[in-house]
Amino acid sequence: MSMMQVNNYETAAKTFERVLKVPSLPKDDVYYETAAYNAGLAHAKIGEGLRSKDENSDYQAEFTKAKSYLEPLTVSLKSKELEPKIYELLVSVYANLGMTEEATNALKKKDELKK
């Protein structure tokens, strides 16, 4: 988390990805879910940085990685505290990937969760 606080998203992403590979950490564990969310967040932040520097960069690859960590969480999430954050981040991820319908659906889901 300290790497995220100092905007060192690449190191943070690698660290969270290592946590996700711990064989004794079940995928339905809150620590796994938190690490997956943070890996997605780190990749989204890397993508945002690439896009702001150069619109023609391969920023979409980072958003695709973020999506690969976030989407599975929407299916079998145990930590309901993370759920609104996941959908909020997915709105941005989908928008940056040009997935307008998915972004709209994620926004609706996020709004439903806040009620």
Number of C-alpha atoms within 10 A of each C-alpha: 13 9 14 16 9 9 14 15 24 15 13 22 25 14 16 20 18 12 16 21 12 10 8 7 13 13 18 13 13 16 15 20 23 16 21 26 23 24 29 29 27 27 26 28 23 23 25 20 14 17 16 12 11 11 10 10 13 12 23 21 15 22 26 19 18 28 23 14 22 23 16 13 23 14 8 11 16 15 14 10 9 16 18 18 15 22 24 17 22 28 23 18 29 22 16 20 17 12 13 13 12 16 22 15 15 21 19 14 16 20 13 10 13 8 5
